Amino acid sequence: MAQNIFELSTRLDPAEEEIIEVLATGEQIKIERILSCGQQSAPGFWYDQQSDEWVLLIQGQAQLGFADGEICTLRSGDTLFIPAHRKHRVEWTSSHPPCIWLAVHSKMRVPE
């Protein structure tokens, strides 16, 4: 079944949590579309994921913070590789336009 990555069939509300839609799964891989509209991680919360994550910010702007103090600002079209267990958090996401992310979770490496 065809899908349009830009289709926002649901109303996005900054007061609600991000919407995470699993687009495909397989042996040791998961692909998600994440919709954000002004959300940010709760104070003191850190993602500490078991698998590597590669993200593409398709639409919007966002900022991720890392436990080592690094801050990464992303704009539409930017990609980022986050190795497994690299603690990170969402500092902010844009509302206008809302953020549309494509996230791939797997054991992987990226070319240097």
N, C-alpha and C positions, 0 to 999 in steps of 0.2 A: 504494500500500500504506500503510495507516495505521500510525503509530508512536505510542508513548506516551513523551513526553519524560522521564518519571520512571522508566521501566523500566531497571533496572540489571542487564542480563542477564549481565554479566561481573563477576567479583569485583574490587573495587578494593583495591589494596595500596599503602600509602604508600611502599614501597620501589621501586615501579615508576613509570614515567613516566605523565603524564596520558594519558587516552584521548581522541583527537580523531576524531570521526566526521563526515564530510562528508554533510550532509543534502540539499543541493541546490547546483547550480552553474548558472551562466548566463553570458551575455556580461557580463564585468566584475563578477561577483558570486559570492560563495561563502558558504554558510550552514553553520555547524558546531555540533555539540553537543560540548562539552568536559566531561569528567568528571575531577575532581581530588579527591584524598584525602590531604591533608597535604603535597602537593608544593609546591616553591618553585623559583625560578630558581637556577641555579648561581651561586656568587659571581662577580661581574664580568660576568655575562651580561646583555645588553640586547636586547629585541626591537626591531628597526628595520624596520618593515613598509612595503612598497611602496604599500599601499592603506589607506584609512581603515578603522577597525574600530568597530562599535557592539556592545557586549556587554550582556547581561541576565544577572544572577546569579539563576537560578531557585530554587536551594536552596543553603543553606550560608552561609558567611562567608569573605571573602578580603580580602587587602590587596595593592594594587599600588603600586609605587614608580616614580617618574619621574626621569629624569636631571637635571632641574632642581631636585630635592629634594622635590617634592610627593609626599605620601603620600595614597592614597585607600583608605578602608576601605569595603567593600561588604557588604551583608546581603541576604538573600533579597528579590527584587523590585527591587533597585537596578539602574539602567542607567548606562552610561558611554560617551561618545564619545571615541575616541582618533584624532586626525588622523594621516595617513600620516607616517612618519619621526619621530614623537614617541617617543623611546626610553623603554621601560618594562620592568618586570620584575615577576614574581610574588613578593611577599615571603613570603606564607603563604596556605594554604587550609585550611579546616576538614576534619576527618576524620569527625566525628559531628555533623551529617550530612555526607556528602561533598558537594562542590560540583557543581552541574549548571549549566553556562553555555550560553547561546545566543549565538553570535558571528556577526556579519554583516560580511563584508569586501567593500568596494566603493569606488568613488569616490562620495562623498556629502557632504552637509552636513546639519546639524541646525538646526531653527528656533531663533532666539535668544529 
